[in-house]
Every structure is written in structure tokens, then in C-alpha cells.
Amino acid sequence: MDLDQMLTAAANYGFPMLVSCYLLVRMENKIDKLCANIDALTRVIAAAK
């Protein structure tokens, strides 16, 4: 792969990758809280049976 192809690939895929990484970092805290809530709900349902 020569330099022109690498620059074209970075221009085509760099922005979507940057946006995806930014969104994953922003959403990480919310995903962690969601997982904790699902675990707590699982424990409550198991205790209710």
C-alpha cells in the first residue's frame, strides 16, 4: 500500500472511527451502570422465587 492509498483510507475511514471512539468513551459510564442494574435486577428476581 503506497502513501496515496493510505492517505485516502485515513480520509475515508478516519472520521467515522474517531466519532465511534468518542461515542464509546462517552457511553462507557452509562453501559457500566446498565450492567450493574441488570445484575441487581437478576438478584432481586432470583431472591423472589
mmCIF entry with sequence, helices, sheets and N, C-alpha, C, O atoms, coordinates in Angstrom:
data_MODEL
# 
_entry.id   MODEL 
# 
_entity.id                         1 
_entity.type                       polymer 
_entity.pdbx_number_of_molecules   1 
# 
_entity_poly.entity_id                      1 
_entity_poly.type                           'polypeptide(L)' 
_entity_poly.nstd_linkage                   no 
_entity_poly.nstd_monomer                   no 
_entity_poly.pdbx_seq_one_letter_code       MDLDQMLTAAANYGFPMLVSCYLLVRMENKIDKLCANIDALTRVIAAAK 
_entity_poly.pdbx_seq_one_letter_code_can   MDLDQMLTAAANYGFPMLVSCYLLVRMENKIDKLCANIDALTRVIAAAK 
_entity_poly.pdbx_strand_id                 A 
# 
loop_
_entity_poly_seq.entity_id 
_entity_poly_seq.num 
_entity_poly_seq.mon_id 
_entity_poly_seq.hetero 
1 1  MET n 
1 2  ASP n 
1 3  LEU n 
1 4  ASP n 
1 5  GLN n 
1 6  MET n 
1 7  LEU n 
1 8  THR n 
1 9  ALA n 
1 10 ALA n 
1 11 ALA n 
1 12 ASN n 
1 13 TYR n 
1 14 GLY n 
1 15 PHE n 
1 16 PRO n 
1 17 MET n 
1 18 LEU n 
1 19 VAL n 
1 20 SER n 
1 21 CYS n 
1 22 TYR n 
1 23 LEU n 
1 24 LEU n 
1 25 VAL n 
1 26 ARG n 
1 27 MET n 
1 28 GLU n 
1 29 ASN n 
1 30 LYS n 
1 31 ILE n 
1 32 ASP n 
1 33 LYS n 
1 34 LEU n 
1 35 CYS n 
1 36 ALA n 
1 37 ASN n 
1 38 ILE n 
1 39 ASP n 
1 40 ALA n 
1 41 LEU n 
1 42 THR n 
1 43 ARG n 
1 44 VAL n 
1 45 ILE n 
1 46 ALA n 
1 47 ALA n 
1 48 ALA n 
1 49 LYS n 
# 
_struct_asym.id          A 
_struct_asym.entity_id   1 
# 
_struct_conf.conf_type_id            HELX_P 
_struct_conf.id                      HELX_P1 
_struct_conf.pdbx_PDB_helix_id       AA1 
_struct_conf.beg_label_comp_id       LEU 
_struct_conf.beg_label_asym_id       A 
_struct_conf.beg_label_seq_id        3 
_struct_conf.pdbx_beg_PDB_ins_code   ? 
_struct_conf.end_label_comp_id       ALA 
_struct_conf.end_label_asym_id       A 
_struct_conf.end_label_seq_id        48 
_struct_conf.pdbx_end_PDB_ins_code   ? 
_struct_conf.beg_auth_comp_id        LEU 
_struct_conf.beg_auth_asym_id        A 
_struct_conf.beg_auth_seq_id         3 
_struct_conf.end_auth_comp_id        ALA 
_struct_conf.end_auth_asym_id        A 
_struct_conf.end_auth_seq_id         48 
_struct_conf.pdbx_PDB_helix_class    1 
_struct_conf.details                 ? 
_struct_conf.pdbx_PDB_helix_length   46 
# 
_struct_conf_type.id          HELX_P 
_struct_conf_type.criteria    ? 
_struct_conf_type.reference   ? 
# 
loop_
_atom_site.group_PDB 
_atom_site.id 
_atom_site.type_symbol 
_atom_site.label_atom_id 
_atom_site.label_alt_id 
_atom_site.label_comp_id 
_atom_site.label_asym_id 
_atom_site.label_entity_id 
_atom_site.label_seq_id 
_atom_site.pdbx_PDB_ins_code 
_atom_site.Cartn_x 
_atom_site.Cartn_y 
_atom_site.Cartn_z 
_atom_site.occupancy 
_atom_site.B_iso_or_equiv 
_atom_site.pdbx_formal_charge 
_atom_site.auth_seq_id 
_atom_site.auth_comp_id 
_atom_site.auth_asym_id 
_atom_site.auth_atom_id 
_atom_site.pdbx_PDB_model_num 
ATOM 1   N N  . MET A 1 1  ? 0.864   -1.178  0.000  1.00 0.00 ? 1  MET A N  1 
ATOM 2   C CA . MET A 1 1  ? 0.000   0.000   0.000  1.00 0.00 ? 1  MET A CA 1 
ATOM 3   C C  . MET A 1 1  ? 0.907   1.237   0.000  1.00 0.00 ? 1  MET A C  1 
ATOM 4   O O  . MET A 1 1  ? 1.750   1.396   0.883  1.00 0.00 ? 1  MET A O  1 
ATOM 5   N N  . ASP A 1 2  ? 0.730   2.093   -0.979 1.00 0.00 ? 2  ASP A N  1 
ATOM 6   C CA . ASP A 1 2  ? 1.568   3.280   -1.040 1.00 0.00 ? 2  ASP A CA 1 
ATOM 7   C C  . ASP A 1 2  ? 0.946   4.421   -0.233 1.00 0.00 ? 2  ASP A C  1 
ATOM 8   O O  . ASP A 1 2  ? -0.147  4.282   0.316  1.00 0.00 ? 2  ASP A O  1 
ATOM 9   N N  . LEU A 1 3  ? 1.641   5.528   -0.171 1.00 0.00 ? 3  LEU A N  1 
ATOM 10  C CA . LEU A 1 3  ? 1.245   6.649   0.673  1.00 0.00 ? 3  LEU A CA 1 
ATOM 11  C C  . LEU A 1 3  ? -0.099  7.240   0.252  1.00 0.00 ? 3  LEU A C  1 
ATOM 12  O O  . LEU A 1 3  ? -0.902  7.615   1.106  1.00 0.00 ? 3  LEU A O  1 
ATOM 13  N N  . ASP A 1 4  ? -0.351  7.328   -1.055 1.00 0.00 ? 4  ASP A N  1 
ATOM 14  C CA . ASP A 1 4  ? -1.624  7.883   -1.525 1.00 0.00 ? 4  ASP A CA 1 
ATOM 15  C C  . ASP A 1 4  ? -2.810  7.028   -1.079 1.00 0.00 ? 4  ASP A C  1 
ATOM 16  O O  . ASP A 1 4  ? -3.839  7.561   -0.665 1.00 0.00 ? 4  ASP A O  1 
ATOM 17  N N  . GLN A 1 5  ? -2.671  5.728   -1.160 1.00 0.00 ? 5  GLN A N  1 
ATOM 18  C CA . GLN A 1 5  ? -3.737  4.839   -0.736 1.00 0.00 ? 5  GLN A CA 1 
ATOM 19  C C  . GLN A 1 5  ? -3.956  4.934   0.776  1.00 0.00 ? 5  GLN A C  1 
ATOM 20  O O  . GLN A 1 5  ? -5.094  4.905   1.245  1.00 0.00 ? 5  GLN A O  1 
ATOM 21  N N  . MET A 1 6  ? -2.873  5.045   1.528  1.00 0.00 ? 6  MET A N  1 
ATOM 22  C CA . MET A 1 6  ? -3.004  5.164   2.981  1.00 0.00 ? 6  MET A CA 1 
ATOM 23  C C  . MET A 1 6  ? -3.681  6.470   3.371  1.00 0.00 ? 6  MET A C  1 
ATOM 24  O O  . MET A 1 6  ? -4.504  6.481   4.286  1.00 0.00 ? 6  MET A O  1 
ATOM 25  N N  . LEU A 1 7  ? -3.360  7.554   2.708  1.00 0.00 ? 7  LEU A N  1 
ATOM 26  C CA . LEU A 1 7  ? -3.999  8.837   2.994  1.00 0.00 ? 7  LEU A CA 1 
ATOM 27  C C  . LEU A 1 7  ? -5.477  8.814   2.612  1.00 0.00 ? 7  LEU A C  1 
ATOM 28  O O  . LEU A 1 7  ? -6.316  9.366   3.324  1.00 0.00 ? 7  LEU A O  1 
ATOM 29  N N  . THR A 1 8  ? -5.785  8.184   1.507  1.00 0.00 ? 8  THR A N  1 
ATOM 30  C CA . THR A 1 8  ? -7.183  8.058   1.094  1.00 0.00 ? 8  THR A CA 1 
ATOM 31  C C  . THR A 1 8  ? -7.977  7.226   2.098  1.00 0.00 ? 8  THR A C  1 
ATOM 32  O O  . THR A 1 8  ? -9.102  7.580   2.448  1.00 0.00 ? 8  THR A O  1 
ATOM 33  N N  . ALA A 1 9  ? -7.396  6.128   2.558  1.00 0.00 ? 9  ALA A N  1 
ATOM 34  C CA . ALA A 1 9  ? -8.068  5.284   3.547  1.00 0.00 ? 9  ALA A CA 1 
ATOM 35  C C  . ALA A 1 9  ? -8.267  6.044   4.858  1.00 0.00 ? 9  ALA A C  1 
ATOM 36  O O  . ALA A 1 9  ? -9.325  5.932   5.478  1.00 0.00 ? 9  ALA A O  1 
ATOM 37  N N  . ALA A 1 10 ? -7.274  6.810   5.283  1.00 0.00 ? 10 ALA A N  1 
ATOM 38  C CA . ALA A 1 10 ? -7.402  7.595   6.515  1.00 0.00 ? 10 ALA A CA 1 
ATOM 39  C C  . ALA A 1 10 ? -8.480  8.658   6.365  1.00 0.00 ? 10 ALA A C  1 
ATOM 40  O O  . ALA A 1 10 ? -9.226  8.923   7.307  1.00 0.00 ? 10 ALA A O  1 
ATOM 41  N N  . ALA A 1 11 ? -8.564  9.259   5.201  1.00 0.00 ? 11 ALA A N  1 
ATOM 42  C CA . ALA A 1 11 ? -9.582  10.283  4.967  1.00 0.00 ? 11 ALA A CA 1 
ATOM 43  C C  . ALA A 1 11 ? -10.979 9.668   4.932  1.00 0.00 ? 11 ALA A C  1 
ATOM 44  O O  . ALA A 1 11 ? -11.938 10.268  5.418  1.00 0.00 ? 11 ALA A O  1 
ATOM 45  N N  . ASN A 1 12 ? -11.092 8.483   4.362  1.00 0.00 ? 12 ASN A N  1 
ATOM 46  C CA . ASN A 1 12 ? -12.403 7.832   4.244  1.00 0.00 ? 12 ASN A CA 1 
ATOM 47  C C  . ASN A 1 12 ? -12.868 7.218   5.557  1.00 0.00 ? 12 ASN A C  1 
ATOM 48  O O  . ASN A 1 12 ? -14.052 7.294   5.888  1.00 0.00 ? 12 ASN A O  1 
ATOM 49  N N  . TYR A 1 13 ? -11.967 6.619   6.299  1.00 0.00 ? 13 TYR A N  1 
ATOM 50  C CA . TYR A 1 13 ? -12.359 5.869   7.493  1.00 0.00 ? 13 TYR A CA 1 
ATOM 51  C C  . TYR A 1 13 ? -11.953 6.544   8.796  1.00 0.00 ? 13 TYR A C  1 
ATOM 52  O O  . TYR A 1 13 ? -12.415 6.136   9.862  1.00 0.00 ? 13 TYR A O  1 
ATOM 53  N N  . GLY A 1 14 ? -11.118 7.548   8.743  1.00 0.00 ? 14 GLY A N  1 
ATOM 54  C CA . GLY A 1 14 ? -10.640 8.197   9.956  1.00 0.00 ? 14 GLY A CA 1 
ATOM 55  C C  . GLY A 1 14 ? -11.743 8.894   10.729 1.00 0.00 ? 14 GLY A C  1 
ATOM 56  O O  . GLY A 1 14 ? -11.837 8.735   11.946 1.00 0.00 ? 14 GLY A O  1 
ATOM 57  N N  . PHE A 1 15 ? -12.564 9.651   10.058 1.00 0.00 ? 15 PHE A N  1 
ATOM 58  C CA . PHE A 1 15 ? -13.633 10.387  10.738 1.00 0.00 ? 15 PHE A CA 1 
ATOM 59  C C  . PHE A 1 15 ? -14.657 9.452   11.377 1.00 0.00 ? 15 PHE A C  1 
ATOM 60  O O  . PHE A 1 15 ? -14.995 9.648   12.544 1.00 0.00 ? 15 PHE A O  1 
ATOM 61  N N  . PRO A 1 16 ? -15.164 8.444   10.667 1.00 0.00 ? 16 PRO A N  1 
ATOM 62  C CA . PRO A 1 16 ? -16.103 7.529   11.329 1.00 0.00 ? 16 PRO A CA 1 
ATOM 63  C C  . PRO A 1 16 ? -15.485 6.799   12.523 1.00 0.00 ? 16 PRO A C  1 
ATOM 64  O O  . PRO A 1 16 ? -16.162 6.560   13.522 1.00 0.00 ? 16 PRO A O  1 
ATOM 65  N N  . MET A 1 17 ? -14.209 6.447   12.421 1.00 0.00 ? 17 MET A N  1 
ATOM 66  C CA . MET A 1 17 ? -13.546 5.783   13.543 1.00 0.00 ? 17 MET A CA 1 
ATOM 67  C C  . MET A 1 17 ? -13.415 6.731   14.717 1.00 0.00 ? 17 MET A C  1 
ATOM 68  O O  . MET A 1 17 ? -13.598 6.316   15.861 1.00 0.00 ? 17 MET A O  1 
ATOM 69  N N  . LEU A 1 18 ? -13.107 7.975   14.469 1.00 0.00 ? 18 LEU A N  1 
ATOM 70  C CA . LEU A 1 18 ? -12.982 8.963   15.525 1.00 0.00 ? 18 LEU A CA 1 
ATOM 71  C C  . LEU A 1 18 ? -14.323 9.188   16.218 1.00 0.00 ? 18 LEU A C  1 
ATOM 72  O O  . LEU A 1 18 ? -14.381 9.248   17.447 1.00 0.00 ? 18 LEU A O  1 
ATOM 73  N N  . VAL A 1 19 ? -15.375 9.310   15.463 1.00 0.00 ? 19 VAL A N  1 
ATOM 74  C CA . VAL A 1 19 ? -16.708 9.506   16.043 1.00 0.00 ? 19 VAL A CA 1 
ATOM 75  C C  . VAL A 1 19 ? -17.120 8.278   16.846 1.00 0.00 ? 19 VAL A C  1 
ATOM 76  O O  . VAL A 1 19 ? -17.682 8.419   17.931 1.00 0.00 ? 19 VAL A O  1 
ATOM 77  N N  . SER A 1 20 ? -16.855 7.087   16.341 1.00 0.00 ? 20 SER A N  1 
ATOM 78  C CA . SER A 1 20 ? -17.196 5.861   17.052 1.00 0.00 ? 20 SER A CA 1 
ATOM 79  C C  . SER A 1 20 ? -16.450 5.769   18.376 1.00 0.00 ? 20 SER A C  1 
ATOM 80  O O  . SER A 1 20 ? -17.046 5.428   19.398 1.00 0.00 ? 20 SER A O  1 
ATOM 81  N N  . CYS A 1 21 ? -15.174 6.063   18.370 1.00 0.00 ? 21 CYS A N  1 
ATOM 82  C CA . CYS A 1 21 ? -14.390 6.033   19.612 1.00 0.00 ? 21 CYS A CA 1 
ATOM 83  C C  . CYS A 1 21 ? -14.903 7.063   20.604 1.00 0.00 ? 21 CYS A C  1 
ATOM 84  O O  . CYS A 1 21 ? -15.012 6.775   21.796 1.00 0.00 ? 21 CYS A O  1 
ATOM 85  N N  . TYR A 1 22 ? -15.214 8.241   20.135 1.00 0.00 ? 22 TYR A N  1 
ATOM 86  C CA . TYR A 1 22 ? -15.745 9.283   21.017 1.00 0.00 ? 22 TYR A CA 1 
ATOM 87  C C  . TYR A 1 22 ? -17.052 8.837   21.657 1.00 0.00 ? 22 TYR A C  1 
ATOM 88  O O  . TYR A 1 22 ? -17.240 9.013   22.861 1.00 0.00 ? 22 TYR A O  1 
ATOM 89  N N  . LEU A 1 23 ? -17.951 8.265   20.876 1.00 0.00 ? 23 LEU A N  1 
ATOM 90  C CA . LEU A 1 23 ? -19.232 7.814   21.408 1.00 0.00 ? 23 LEU A CA 1 
ATOM 91  C C  . LEU A 1 23 ? -19.060 6.658   22.386 1.00 0.00 ? 23 LEU A C  1 
ATOM 92  O O  . LEU A 1 23 ? -19.764 6.593   23.394 1.00 0.00 ? 23 LEU A O  1 
ATOM 93  N N  . LEU A 1 24 ? -18.131 5.742   22.102 1.00 0.00 ? 24 LEU A N  1 
ATOM 94  C CA . LEU A 1 24 ? -17.891 4.641   23.025 1.00 0.00 ? 24 LEU A CA 1 
ATOM 95  C C  . LEU A 1 24 ? -17.364 5.142   24.361 1.00 0.00 ? 24 LEU A C  1 
ATOM 96  O O  . LEU A 1 24 ? -17.760 4.636   25.411 1.00 0.00 ? 24 LEU A O  1 
ATOM 97  N N  . VAL A 1 25 ? -16.481 6.122   24.335 1.00 0.00 ? 25 VAL A N  1 
ATOM 98  C CA . VAL A 1 25 ? -15.953 6.677   25.583 1.00 0.00 ? 25 VAL A CA 1 
ATOM 99  C C  . VAL A 1 25 ? -17.062 7.383   26.356 1.00 0.00 ? 25 VAL A C  1 
ATOM 100 O O  . VAL A 1 25 ? -17.154 7.247   27.576 1.00 0.00 ? 25 VAL A O  1 
ATOM 101 N N  . ARG A 1 26 ? -17.888 8.121   25.662 1.00 0.00 ? 26 ARG A N  1 
ATOM 102 C CA . ARG A 1 26 ? -18.987 8.836   26.322 1.00 0.00 ? 26 ARG A CA 1 
ATOM 103 C C  . ARG A 1 26 ? -20.020 7.876   26.896 1.00 0.00 ? 26 ARG A C  1 
ATOM 104 O O  . ARG A 1 26 ? -20.573 8.135   27.965 1.00 0.00 ? 26 ARG A O  1 
ATOM 105 N N  . MET A 1 27 ? -20.285 6.783   26.213 1.00 0.00 ? 27 MET A N  1 
ATOM 106 C CA . MET A 1 27 ? -21.329 5.855   26.624 1.00 0.00 ? 27 MET A CA 1 
ATOM 107 C C  . MET A 1 27 ? -20.841 4.806   27.627 1.00 0.00 ? 27 MET A C  1 
ATOM 108 O O  . MET A 1 27 ? -21.653 4.069   28.186 1.00 0.00 ? 27 MET A O  1 
ATOM 109 N N  . GLU A 1 28 ? -19.534 4.728   27.861 1.00 0.00 ? 28 GLU A N  1 
ATOM 110 C CA . GLU A 1 28 ? -18.983 3.680   28.714 1.00 0.00 ? 28 GLU A CA 1 
ATOM 111 C C  . GLU A 1 28 ? -19.577 3.724   30.121 1.00 0.00 ? 28 GLU A C  1 
ATOM 112 O O  . GLU A 1 28 ? -19.925 2.681   30.674 1.00 0.00 ? 28 GLU A O  1 
ATOM 113 N N  . ASN A 1 29 ? -19.695 4.892   30.693 1.00 0.00 ? 29 ASN A N  1 
ATOM 114 C CA . ASN A 1 29 ? -20.240 5.034   32.044 1.00 0.00 ? 29 ASN A CA 1 
ATOM 115 C C  . ASN A 1 29 ? -21.694 4.571   32.093 1.00 0.00 ? 29 ASN A C  1 
ATOM 116 O O  . ASN A 1 29 ? -22.105 3.897   33.038 1.00 0.00 ? 29 ASN A O  1 
ATOM 117 N N  . LYS A 1 30 ? -22.455 4.928   31.095 1.00 0.00 ? 30 LYS A N  1 
ATOM 118 C CA . LYS A 1 30 ? -23.865 4.522   31.056 1.00 0.00 ? 30 LYS A CA 1 
ATOM 119 C C  . LYS A 1 30 ? -24.004 3.016   30.869 1.00 0.00 ? 30 LYS A C  1 
ATOM 120 O O  . LYS A 1 30 ? -24.902 2.401   31.445 1.00 0.00 ? 30 LYS A O  1 
ATOM 121 N N  . ILE A 1 31 ? -23.136 2.425   30.080 1.00 0.00 ? 31 ILE A N  1 
ATOM 122 C CA . ILE A 1 31 ? -23.174 0.980   29.876 1.00 0.00 ? 31 ILE A CA 1 
ATOM 123 C C  . ILE A 1 31 ? -22.808 0.264   31.168 1.00 0.00 ? 31 ILE A C  1 
ATOM 124 O O  . ILE A 1 31 ? -23.415 -0.755  31.497 1.00 0.00 ? 31 ILE A O  1 
ATOM 125 N N  . ASP A 1 32 ? -21.828 0.777   31.907 1.00 0.00 ? 32 ASP A N  1 
ATOM 126 C CA . ASP A 1 32 ? -21.462 0.177   33.195 1.00 0.00 ? 32 ASP A CA 1 
ATOM 127 C C  . ASP A 1 32 ? -22.626 0.238   34.179 1.00 0.00 ? 32 ASP A C  1 
ATOM 128 O O  . ASP A 1 32 ? -22.897 -0.736  34.881 1.00 0.00 ? 32 ASP A O  1 
ATOM 129 N N  . LYS A 1 33 ? -23.310 1.372   34.234 1.00 0.00 ? 33 LYS A N  1 
ATOM 130 C CA . LYS A 1 33 ? -24.468 1.494   35.122 1.00 0.00 ? 33 LYS A CA 1 
ATOM 131 C C  . LYS A 1 33 ? -25.587 0.545   34.703 1.00 0.00 ? 33 LYS A C  1 
ATOM 132 O O  . LYS A 1 33 ? -26.250 -0.049  35.554 1.00 0.00 ? 33 LYS A O  1 
ATOM 133 N N  . LEU A 1 34 ? -25.796 0.403   33.414 1.00 0.00 ? 34 LEU A N  1 
ATOM 134 C CA . LEU A 1 34 ? -26.817 -0.507  32.910 1.00 0.00 ? 34 LEU A CA 1 
ATOM 135 C C  . LEU A 1 34 ? -26.500 -1.942  33.304 1.00 0.00 ? 34 LEU A C  1 
ATOM 136 O O  . LEU A 1 34 ? -27.393 -2.680  33.721 1.00 0.00 ? 34 LEU A O  1 
ATOM 137 N N  . CYS A 1 35 ? -25.241 -2.347  33.176 1.00 0.00 ? 35 CYS A N  1 
ATOM 138 C CA . CYS A 1 35 ? -24.838 -3.702  33.574 1.00 0.00 ? 35 CYS A CA 1 
ATOM 139 C C  . CYS A 1 35 ? -25.055 -3.923  35.061 1.00 0.00 ? 35 CYS A C  1 
ATOM 140 O O  . CYS A 1 35 ? -25.519 -4.990  35.464 1.00 0.00 ? 35 CYS A O  1 
ATOM 141 N N  . ALA A 1 36 ? -24.726 -2.932  35.885 1.00 0.00 ? 36 ALA A N  1 
ATOM 142 C CA . ALA A 1 36 ? -24.932 -3.058  37.332 1.00 0.00 ? 36 ALA A CA 1 
ATOM 143 C C  . ALA A 1 36 ? -26.415 -3.181  37.650 1.00 0.00 ? 36 ALA A C  1 
ATOM 144 O O  . ALA A 1 36 ? -26.793 -3.974  38.513 1.00 0.00 ? 36 ALA A O  1 
ATOM 145 N N  . ASN A 1 37 ? -27.248 -2.425  36.984 1.00 0.00 ? 37 ASN A N  1 
ATOM 146 C CA . ASN A 1 37 ? -28.689 -2.512  37.216 1.00 0.00 ? 37 ASN A CA 1 
ATOM 147 C C  . ASN A 1 37 ? -29.263 -3.855  36.768 1.00 0.00 ? 37 ASN A C  1 
ATOM 148 O O  . ASN A 1 37 ? -30.154 -4.396  37.422 1.00 0.00 ? 37 ASN A O  1 
ATOM 149 N N  . ILE A 1 38 ? -28.769 -4.386  35.678 1.00 0.00 ? 38 ILE A N  1 
ATOM 150 C CA . ILE A 1 38 ? -29.232 -5.694  35.215 1.00 0.00 ? 38 ILE A CA 1 
ATOM 151 C C  . ILE A 1 38 ? -28.823 -6.769  36.218 1.00 0.00 ? 38 ILE A C  1 
ATOM 152 O O  . ILE A 1 38 ? -29.607 -7.674  36.504 1.00 0.00 ? 38 ILE A O  1 
ATOM 153 N N  . ASP A 1 39 ? -27.606 -6.682  36.756 1.00 0.00 ? 39 ASP A N  1 
ATOM 154 C CA . ASP A 1 39 ? -27.168 -7.646  37.772 1.00 0.00 ? 39 ASP A CA 1 
ATOM 155 C C  . ASP A 1 39 ? -28.032 -7.547  39.024 1.00 0.00 ? 39 ASP A C  1 
ATOM 156 O O  . ASP A 1 39 ? -28.422 -8.570  39.586 1.00 0.00 ? 39 ASP A O  1 
ATOM 157 N N  . ALA A 1 40 ? -28.333 -6.338  39.463 1.00 0.00 ? 40 ALA A N  1 
ATOM 158 C CA . ALA A 1 40 ? -29.173 -6.155  40.647 1.00 0.00 ? 40 ALA A CA 1 
ATOM 159 C C  . ALA A 1 40 ? -30.576 -6.702  40.397 1.00 0.00 ? 40 ALA A C  1 
ATOM 160 O O  . ALA A 1 40 ? -31.154 -7.341  41.276 1.00 0.00 ? 40 ALA A O  1 
ATOM 161 N N  . LEU A 1 41 ? -31.119 -6.463  39.230 1.00 0.00 ? 41 LEU A N  1 
ATOM 162 C CA . LEU A 1 41 ? -32.444 -6.970  38.895 1.00 0.00 ? 41 LEU A CA 1 
ATOM 163 C C  . LEU A 1 41 ? -32.457 -8.493  38.863 1.00 0.00 ? 41 LEU A C  1 
ATOM 164 O O  . LEU A 1 41 ? -33.421 -9.121  39.301 1.00 0.00 ? 41 LEU A O  1 
ATOM 165 N N  . THR A 1 42 ? -31.398 -9.077  38.352 1.00 0.00 ? 42 THR A N  1 
ATOM 166 C CA . THR A 1 42 ? -31.290 -10.532 38.318 1.00 0.00 ? 42 THR A CA 1 
ATOM 167 C C  . THR A 1 42 ? -31.291 -11.103 39.731 1.00 0.00 ? 42 THR A C  1 
ATOM 168 O O  . THR A 1 42 ? -31.948 -12.110 39.995 1.00 0.00 ? 42 THR A O  1 
ATOM 169 N N  . ARG A 1 43 ? -30.551 -10.459 40.648 1.00 0.00 ? 43 ARG A N  1 
ATOM 170 C CA . ARG A 1 43 ? -30.505 -10.914 42.032 1.00 0.00 ? 43 ARG A CA 1 
ATOM 171 C C  . ARG A 1 43 ? -31.870 -10.785 42.699 1.00 0.00 ? 43 ARG A C  1 
ATOM 172 O O  . ARG A 1 43 ? -32.276 -11.665 43.457 1.00 0.00 ? 43 ARG A O  1 
ATOM 173 N N  . VAL A 1 44 ? -32.579 -9.695  42.423 1.00 0.00 ? 44 VAL A N  1 
ATOM 174 C CA . VAL A 1 44 ? -33.907 -9.485  43.018 1.00 0.00 ? 44 VAL A CA 1 
ATOM 175 C C  . VAL A 1 44 ? -34.900 -10.523 42.514 1.00 0.00 ? 44 VAL A C  1 
ATOM 176 O O  . VAL A 1 44 ? -35.695 -11.054 43.289 1.00 0.00 ? 44 VAL A O  1 
ATOM 177 N N  . ILE A 1 45 ? -34.856 -10.810 41.234 1.00 0.00 ? 45 ILE A N  1 
ATOM 178 C CA . ILE A 1 45 ? -35.762 -11.811 40.659 1.00 0.00 ? 45 ILE A CA 1 
ATOM 179 C C  . ILE A 1 45 ? -35.435 -13.203 41.213 1.00 0.00 ? 45 ILE A C  1 
ATOM 180 O O  . ILE A 1 45 ? -36.339 -13.984 41.511 1.00 0.00 ? 45 ILE A O  1 
ATOM 181 N N  . ALA A 1 46 ? -34.152 -13.503 41.347 1.00 0.00 ? 46 ALA A N  1 
ATOM 182 C CA . ALA A 1 46 ? -33.756 -14.816 41.887 1.00 0.00 ? 46 ALA A CA 1 
ATOM 183 C C  . ALA A 1 46 ? -34.174 -14.950 43.340 1.00 0.00 ? 46 ALA A C  1 
ATOM 184 O O  . ALA A 1 46 ? -34.561 -16.041 43.760 1.00 0.00 ? 46 ALA A O  1 
ATOM 185 N N  . ALA A 1 47 ? -34.111 -13.887 44.116 1.00 0.00 ? 47 ALA A N  1 
ATOM 186 C CA . ALA A 1 47 ? -34.496 -13.933 45.526 1.00 0.00 ? 47 ALA A CA 1 
ATOM 187 C C  . ALA A 1 47 ? -36.010 -14.032 45.684 1.00 0.00 ? 47 ALA A C  1 
ATOM 188 O O  . ALA A 1 47 ? -36.490 -14.565 46.685 1.00 0.00 ? 47 ALA A O  1 
ATOM 189 N N  . ALA A 1 48 ? -36.758 -13.536 44.727 1.00 0.00 ? 48 ALA A N  1 
ATOM 190 C CA . ALA A 1 48 ? -38.216 -13.543 44.815 1.00 0.00 ? 48 ALA A CA 1 
ATOM 191 C C  . ALA A 1 48 ? -38.805 -14.925 44.521 1.00 0.00 ? 48 ALA A C  1 
ATOM 192 O O  . ALA A 1 48 ? -39.956 -15.190 44.868 1.00 0.00 ? 48 ALA A O  1 
ATOM 193 N N  . LYS A 1 49 ? -38.040 -15.792 43.896 1.00 0.00 ? 49 LYS A N  1 
ATOM 194 C CA . LYS A 1 49 ? -38.573 -17.111 43.525 1.00 0.00 ? 49 LYS A CA 1 
ATOM 195 C C  . LYS A 1 49 ? -38.590 -18.053 44.678 1.00 0.00 ? 49 LYS A C  1 
ATOM 196 O O  . LYS A 1 49 ? -39.009 -19.201 44.531 1.00 0.00 ? 49 LYS A O  1 
# 
